[in-house]
Structure formats: structure tokens, C-alpha cells
Amino acid sequence: MRRPLHASVTRITDLERQPFEVHALPRDRWETADYVLTEVLGPSHYPFEIANGRLVDAVAGDLVVGALGRRAATLEVVGDWSHAGLNGEMHALTGAGLFGLATSLSTWLQPLTPLVYCGHVTRSGRKLNMRDFVTPLPSAAPRAPVILLVGTSMSAGKTTTARVVVRMLAERGLRVLACKLTGAARYRDILSCLDVGADHVMDFVDAGLPSTVCDEAVYASALDHLLSRMAALDPDVIVAEAGASPLEPYNGAEAYRRLKPHIRLAILCASDPYAVLGVQHAFGIEPDLVAGPAANTTAAVELVQRLTGLRALNLLERGGAEELRMLLDERIVRPCRR
């Protein structure tokens, strides 16, 4: 077999180091998070993100190992492995190796990379699923205070805000764990937090999910694992990002419910001022401040205040960053040092 690319959903495995077989399985044996081998059928407008986080361009004929999954992005792509054609044709729903058939695509996007199913990744006749590479841990809850970042949608500035927050906390000498609790697989989001000083990073891939579009019970089990990992690492503070918005089918509401007792600061990253009002009314969340594009200008900041009564900060400007730094000192840094 030609050497395949290993997309970043395989980063929890030993598939690059240890041999495996590939066997085509009937559709009634396919499941979410199964590892599969695919072949690229045509031009790829988007690179693949491989297991170490690097981006690699693919061409027709390349082989890629990824995982079957679902995506339901409001601004980009909706797709599901269960809709894959009888001939096995599907798409790379993300460059991280989330595979399924796209059923709705934004007109702003280039066509997704077309793939065809070659078979399941197997060993000793048994197919391999992402959950096979998750080591069970004793159930535990983290003690550290949580800074929660939620959004009104994807592309609302959550990862940028997380980087700013992590950098400020690391500069204060705190041990920071950064995590992404919901969304669709993409390794570089959490890797970017390592770049600015996080001591540890993790996401739902570490718990065996290619995305968190899944049954609530499945997500709850994965979240239990992540919370146990956080407890074992025992950081000073946790910066937790919930991808997309709480109202989308990524289980953000469950993540918020479980973390709520530990939240010391909640930041809502919003695409515009009216989106702040929408999430505030529909989900009932009262964040401590608003960031993202909804705070890009003084006009936007004033509109957020008028519509919702909330403080909005442009964290990319000196004034907004300084206000955030003072808030972090008050809520997180000084209590951690007592």
C-alpha cells in the first residue's frame, strides 16, 4: 500500500508507527469515529492537517487516513458519513480528517476535497475506532477555576480571544490548561495556545470524537474523560473554548452545564451586536464581557451596551487588552495566589 497521509484526528493513535490492515466493510458496520482509509479523487482546494499539526497539500491519488463523523457548521459545511454514496464517495468535511458526505455547502467556499472509501483501518480482523485509543481514567473533577469562551457562531473570534487570555495568564506565571470542548476537529486551534504559553492543551479528539455532533450521552462520556484529564494535570486555571454556539448541535449546552460551577469568567465572542442579544435571550447566558467582531469599533461596542447592557472589549487594542488584564487579575490571578 502507498504511504498515506495521517490526518490530525489520528494524533491519539500509533497508526504511523505500527502496521495496520485495510478491509472494506459493509455499511451496517460503519460507525461514527471509525478510522478509514480514503483516496483523494480530484483537486483539493484545502490542505490536510496531519498528525503533528502541519498542513499538507494533497493531489488526486493520495491516500488519507481519517475518521467518519458529522459536521453542522452554520457558516460553512453540513455533512454526515451516513449519507455517503453507495460507491463510497464522500468529502473531507474538515482538513483534520473528519470524513462524510457534504449535504450543504456555503456558496462562499471552494468545493470540498472529494474522497472515496477504500476500507476500514483494522488490526487482527477488528476495525479501529478513535475510542480504542483513549485510555480510561478514574472519574474526577478539576479544581481549577475556569474561563469559558462561548460564541454566537463559528468564526466569532473564540480562538483569538483564547490566545490573548492564555498569554496574559502565562505572563502572570500561572500554569494554564487550554481546551476546546466542542466543535469539529482542528488541531491548530489548540496548538496556537501552546505557542503563547499554555502548559497543556486538549480537545474532544483526545476523548475519541472527530466532532461533537453526536448523541448527548456519547458527548457526556467524552466530557467526563476530558474533565478527568484536567483533574489529573491539576493546572492553576483552565481556559475552555466551546466551539460554535450553545444552540447549535455540538453539545455546547451540556459543556456549559457541566462547567458552570467552576466558571469564574465567561466571555461571549460574537459576530455582531445583534448576535449577542440573540444568544443572551435564546440561551440565557449572562457573560462578563463580549469580544470578537461585535467589539471591532466604538459604534459596535456602544450598540452592544445599548442592546444588552453588557461590556464589550476589543482585545486587539491596547485599551481593551488592559481592561481584560485587570479583570483577569481580579477574578483569577489574585485568588490563585492566596
N, C-alpha and C positions, 0 to 999 in steps of 0.2 A: 504494500500500500504506500502511496506517496505520503510524504510527511505533511500532516495537516497543520493549519493554524489552530491554536487553542485559545478560544475567546475567553474573556476575563471571568465569565461565570464558572470556568474550570479552575480558578485560582485556589480553591479549597481542596483540590484533588492532587493525586500523584500521577495523573494521566500522561504528563510529559516525561515522566521518569520511568514509569513501569508499563510493560506491554498490556495491550487490551485487544479484544477482537471486536468485529463489527458484524452484526447479524440483523437482517431485515425482519421486523416483527409485524404481525397483523395489527390493524388499527385498534382492536379491542384490548390490546395490551399496552397501548401508549398511555402515558400519564404526565401530568404537569411535573416539571423538574427532571424528567428523564434526560440523560445525556445522549445526544445523537450526532452522527457524522453526516454532513451535508456537502454538496458540491455547488460551487458558485456557477450559475447558468449564464450570466451575462454581465454587462458593465456594472460596476459598483461605484456609485457617486459618494459613498460614505466609507471611511476606513473601518476596519475591525479593531477593537480594543482587545489586545491579547492579555495573557495572564499576569504579566508584570506591569500592566497599565499603559504600555506603548501602543501607538496607533500604527496599523499596517494596512497598506492598500492591497486589495485583492483583485484578481482578474478571473475571467471565465476559466473554469477547470480547476481552480484552487479548492482544496478541501478544508472545511472548518468544523471544529467540534464546538457545539453549544448545547443549550438546553431548551426543551419545549416549555412554552409559557404563554402568558396573556399580557396584553398591554391595553390601556384605555386612556390615552393622553388626550385631553380636551383640545390642545392646540396643534397636535401633530398626527398621531397614528393610533388607530384601534385595530387590534388583531388578536388571533387566538389559534393555538395549534390545532384545536379540534375542528377548525374549518379548512385545514389543509386539503388540497385536492387528492383524489384517489390515486393520482400518479405521483403523489408525494411532493408536489411543488408548494413552496412557501416562501417566506421572506425573513430577512434579518430585521426584526422589529426594533432592535437596538444593536449598536455596534459591539456591545458587550457579549453578544451571543444568545440573546433572547429570540427564539425562533417560533414562528407561527405564520398563518396566512393573514395578511393585512386586508381588512374589510372596509376601512375608511381611512383616507389619507388627505391631509391638508393640501390644497392647491398651491400653497407656498413652498412645498417640499419637492425635491427631485424624487424620481421613482426609487423605491427601496431596492436593496440588493436581492435579486431573485435567487432562490436556492432550490435544490431538490434533495429529498431524503435519500440517504444511502443505506442507513441502518442504525440500529441502537448500539451504543458502546456497551460491551459485555465482558464479563470475566467468568470462566468456568460455567458458561451457559446461562448466566444470570445477568439481566440488564442492570446498568448502574444508574442510580438516581442521585441528585445532589444531596439528599438527606443521608445517603450511605457514607458520606464523608464528614458528617457532623458528629463530633464526639459528645456523648451525653454528659451533662454536668449536674451536680446536686442543685436543687432549686434554691435560689437565693435572690434577695432584692438588694440593689445598690444603696449605699448610704449617702452618696454624694448628692449635693444639690444639682438640679437640672435647669439648664437654659434651653427652652423649647423654641424652635423656629418652625412656624407653620406658614402656609401660603394660601393665597386666593386661587392659585392655579400653578401649573408648571411655568418655568421661566419668569418667576416673580422675584428673583434675587436672593433666594434662600442660601444657596451655596456661597455666594459672595459675602452675604452677611455672616455666615458661619465662619468664613476665613477671618473676617475682621474681629469677630468676638474671640476666636481661638487665639489669634495673635496677641490681643490685649491681655488675655488671661495668662498666656505663656510668658509674656514680658513681666508679669507680676510674680513669676516664679511658681505658679500653680501647675500641678500635674493634670493635664486636660485629656479627657477621652471624647473624641468626636465620633458621632454615629449618624447614619441615615437609616431611619426605621421603616420608611415606606417608600414606594416608588417602583421604578423599573431599573434593572441592573445597569450601573455605570460606575466603574471603579474609580475613574479620575476625580469624581466629586469628593470622595473621602480622602484620596491621596493628596489632594490640594490642601487639606487641613494638616496633614503631616508636614507639608512644606512650610507652614507658618508656625509650627511649634507644638502641635498635638503630640502627646506621648503615645497614644493608642488610637486606632480607628477601627470601625467595624460597620457592617451593614447587614441587611437581611440575607444576602448571599452567604454570609458566614453561618446562617441558620438554615441553609438549604433551600432558599427560594430564589427563582430568577426574577420574580416581581412579586408585589404583594397584592395583586389582583387574584384573590383566591378566597375560599371559604373562611369565614371568621374564625372557626375552630382551628383551621390549619395555621392561620396567621397567629392566633393566640399562642399556640405551641411554639412557633418560631420566636415570638417575642419573649416568651419565658426563657428560652435559651440565651437570647441576647442579654436579658437582664441578669441572668446568672453569670455570664461572662463579664459583664460590667462589675458585678459584685466581687468576683474573683480578682479583678485588676485593681479595685479599690482606689479610683482616682480622687483628686480633690474636687473636681467639677466635671459634669457631663454636658456637652453641647450636642443636643439631639435635634436632627432635622427630620421633619415629616414631609416627604415629597408630595407634590400636587397639593390639593386642598382636602380638608376633613370630609367634605361632602362627596368626593369622588370615590370610586370603588377600590381604593387602595388600602382600606382599613385604617385610615388616619384617625377616625373617631375612637377606635379601640386603643391605638397607641396613646392618644391624648388621655383617655380614661385611666389607663394603667400608670401613666407617668404623673398625673395631676397632683398626687400627694407630695411629690418631690420637686415640683416646679417652683423655682424662686424668681424666674424672669421669663416672660413669654413675649416673643417678638413676632408680629404678623408681617410677613413680606407680601406686598400687594402690587398688582399690576397697574391699578389706578385707584383714585379715591372712592369711586362708587363700588368697586370690588370689596373694599374694606367694610362698607356698610352692608353689603350682601352677606359676607361671612359672619359678621357680627350678629345680624338678625337671624340668619338661617341656622347657624351652629351654636350661637350663644356664647362664643368665646370673647373674653374681655382682655386683650393683650395689654402689656405695659407700654408698648410703643409700636409704631408702624415704620417699616423700612421698605426698601425696594423702589421700583419706578414710581410708586404712589407718593414718594418723597423727593422726586427729582428736582422740583423747583419750588420756590416760595409760594407760588399760586397753588400747587398741589398740596403742600403742607397746610396752607390755610383752609383749603377745601376739606381735607381730612378732618381738621379740627371742627369745622362748621357742621359737617355731616354726622360726625361720630363722637366728638368730644375727646378724641384720642390724640396723643402727641406723636407727630411724625418726624423722623430724622433722616437726613441724607448722610449716610455713614461714610460716603466717599469724600465728603468735605470736612475740613478741619473742625468747624464748629459742631457739626453733628457727631463726629467721632469723639470729640472731647466730652460732650454730654453723655454719650454711651459709656465712656470710660468712667465717669463719675458714678453712673448708675451701677456699673459692674462692681466698683469699689464698695458701694453701699450695700448691695444685695449679696455679693458673692465673696469678694476678696477679704474684706474685714471680718465677716463671720467665719471664714475658713481659718483665719489666723488667731482666733480666740482660743 
